[in-house]
Each structure stands twice: as C-alpha cells, then as structure tokens.
Amino acid sequence: MTQQPPAPTPVPSSLVERKRLLVRQRIVEAADELFSARGFGDVSVTDIAARADVGRSTFFRYFGDKTEVVFAKEQAMLDAIAEAEGDRTAGAARTAAEAVAQLRPLVIDLCDRAAGDQEAFERHYELLEQHLELRARDALKTQQIAGRLGDVLRSRGTEETLAVFAAQIALACYQSARQRASTAGSLTRAAEDAFQEALGLGRG
C-alpha cells in the first residue's frame, strides 16, 4: 500500500498576519517615499508596487487605489476604534459629559497613533494641503471616525441621539487638536486640552 505523504504543516495564523502586515507596511512606505519625491499626482500604482517590490495584484489586495494608501493610518485608527466596541465595562452613558468622557481615551489613543512618526505626520498634512481631492477624502475619513465613536457608545447601551452628539463633540476635539498642534509631538496635549475645555463648558 502506497504511503501517503504527510500533509503540509499549516502556517500559524500569527505568522501569516505578520507577513501580511510587513507587505502592507512596505507598500505604505514606498508610496510615502514616492509622494514626497515626486508629488501625489505624478505617482502611479505601478510605481508604488515596483518600489515596494510587489505586483500590482498584490497592491490591490491591500488598497483600492493610491489615495487609500495616503490614509492607511486613518484606516488603522478606524480598526482600533472598532475593537473598542467589544469593551462594555464602562456601561451606558447617561449624560453628554459621561459619553464624551468615555470617548476621550479613544481619541487620545488616536492622537498618539497619528503622531507616532513625526516626519510621516508632517508629510501627510503637507500632502493634504497640496491636493483638494485628498482633503475631501480626509473629511470623509474624519466623519467615519465620528461614526465609529458613536458605535462604541451605542454598543454600551447609550441612547442613540446622545451617542451621535457625544461622538461629534469628541470629533471636534480631535479636529481642533489637529488645528492647534504646531508639531506632531504636541497633538496629544492639544487633544487633552480640547477635551478639558469641552467637558468644562457650562460649569463656569
């Protein structure tokens, strides 16, 4: 009886995930380098794939177009907020202040993530300033952040209108921090200040 060859050892999912993340990061870094050197308009998907040493088909497994690569970090932020939906230890917020306070650590974490690489942070916002279509996509992404923040509150039992209101206040704190921060390093502090001011409204 012919002996069957042993089945191939499955690759651990953690290893597959690490490889996937490394390829994705390589694409992001390649795009960042090219956008900085040539400008957004003069870089194609083919250029990015070649710099990252991947095929075009591989590129499209990770990103729909080159614009999505610009907002790769924002997508990671959205994913991080989505993970918070499973944490219901805080319970339902009963007031606007409680709801905003629950969202505060999530937004502060977003700021930490955004400002983790100061040079990349500054290049990102320079790119937005240069291209109207990227600013439009940025506006859409920020509203998606508000939607996800509202989802976190709703998952904890917070009433719908209160969740929407608090998510927009939290988003305003994030956006004001982006406007106020003179450097990537001051973004988180600016967000903390914005939340303190927002939560202090009506107390004086």
N, C-alpha and C positions, 0 to 999 in steps of 0.2 A: 504494500500500500504506500503510495507516494505521500511523503510527509509535507504538509502544507507549510510554507514559510511563515515565520511569526509575523503577526500584524505589526505595522509600524507604530512605534511609540508616539502617542499623541503629544503634540507640543503644548506645554502648560499655557493656559489662557493668559496668565500674567506675563509670560514671555512674549506671546503674540501681541498683547496690548502694548508692551514696552517697545517692540519693533514698530508697531503702528504709530505710536507717539513720536518715535525718533524720525520716521519718514515725514510725518506731518510737520514736525519742527524744522526739518531740513527744507521743506518747501517754503515755510514761512520765512526762514532766514534768507533763503535765496531771493524771494520776492522783495524782502526788505532791502537787501543789498542793491538789487537792480532798480527799484523805485528811487532809491537815494542817488544812484549814479546817473540814471537816465531820465527820471521822471515817470509818473504813472502812465501817461499816455503813450510813451514810446517803448513800453514793455508788453510783450505778449505772453500768453500761457505757454507757448512753445519755449520762449526764452527762460521762463521760470523753471519749467520742467528740466531743460537742459542744464541750467545752473545747479539744480538740486540733484541731478543725475538720476532722474526718474522719467518714465514715459508719460506722455500726455494722458493716457488712460488712467495711470496711477494718480496723476494730479486730480483728475475729475472724480476719483473715488473719495477724495478728501474735500474738494472745494468745487462749487458750481461754476465759478468764474474767478478772474483775478481780483475783482472787488471783494469777494468773500475773504480772500487772504488778508487784505488790509484789516479786516475786522475779526481776525482769528481770535484775538484775545477777548474781544467782546462776547464772542460765542462761548468761550470758556467761562466767562462770567455768568452767562445765562445758565449754563450747565450747573455751575456751582450753586446758583440760587435754587434751581430745580431740586437739587439734592436736599436742600433745607426743608422742602415740603414734607419730608418724612419725619422731621423733628417736631413733635406736637407737645413737648413738655411745657412750653410756655402757656398753652391753653388759649382760649378765645380772648381777644382784647375787647374791653367794654367801652373804652373811650378812645378818642382820636390820639391823645397823648400816649396811652398804652400801646396802641397799634404802631405809632411812629417809633416809639422806644424799642419795640420788638424788631423793627426793621433796621434800626441803627447799626447793630453789629454786622449785619449782612452787607450794608452799604460801605461800612468802614473796611470790610474784607475786600470788597470790590476795588476800593481805592488802593489798598495795599497791593493787590494783584496788578492793577493798571500801572502803578508807579514802580513796580519791581525792577524794571530795567529803565533807568533814567534816559539813556540815549535813545532807546527804541520809543519810549513815551514821547519824547520831543520830536522825533522824526515823524511819528504817527500824526501828531497835531499839525505839524508843518504841511504834511501831505493833505490833510483835510482843508487847510486854509487855501491851498492852491487849486483845489478841484471842487466845484459846486456839486457834482454828482456824488462825490464822497461825503460831503456834508449832508446831503439828503439821506444817504444810507445811514449815516451816523444818527440822524434824528429818528429814523425808524428803529434803529437798534436801542436807543435810549428809551423809547416808548415800550419796546419789548421787555426791557429791564423792569419798567413800572408794572407791566402785566404780570411778570413772574413774581415780583414782590407782592402784588395783590393775591396771587395764587397761594403764596406761603401763608398769608393771613387767613384766607378762606379755608385752607386745609386744616387750620387750627380751630375753626368754628366761628371766626369773626364775621359779623354781618356784612353783606355784600357792599352796601354803599360806604360803610366805614372802611372796608378793605381798599376800595378804589381811592377814597380820599387820602388815606394814610400813605398808600403807595405813591401817589402823585406828590405828596409833601416830601417823602423820602427821596424821590427822584429829583425834586427841586434842590434838595440839599446836596445831592451828588453833582448836579449841573452847576450849582453856584460854586462848589468847591473847585470844579474844573476851571471856572472863570477867574476865581480869586487866586488860585495857586500860581505862584511865579515860577516854581520848579516842580518836577515830579516828586521830589522829596517833601514838599510842603502840601501835597494833595490830601493826604490823610488828616493832617492837622486842620486844614481848611474845612474838610467834611465834618470833623468833630465840632468845630466852631459853628458850622451851619446848623447842625442838629441841636446844639445847645441853645442857639438863638430861636430856632423853630419851637422847641419844647418850652421855651420861656415866654412865648407870645401869650399875652393875656394875663400874665401874672403880675405885671407891674402896675 
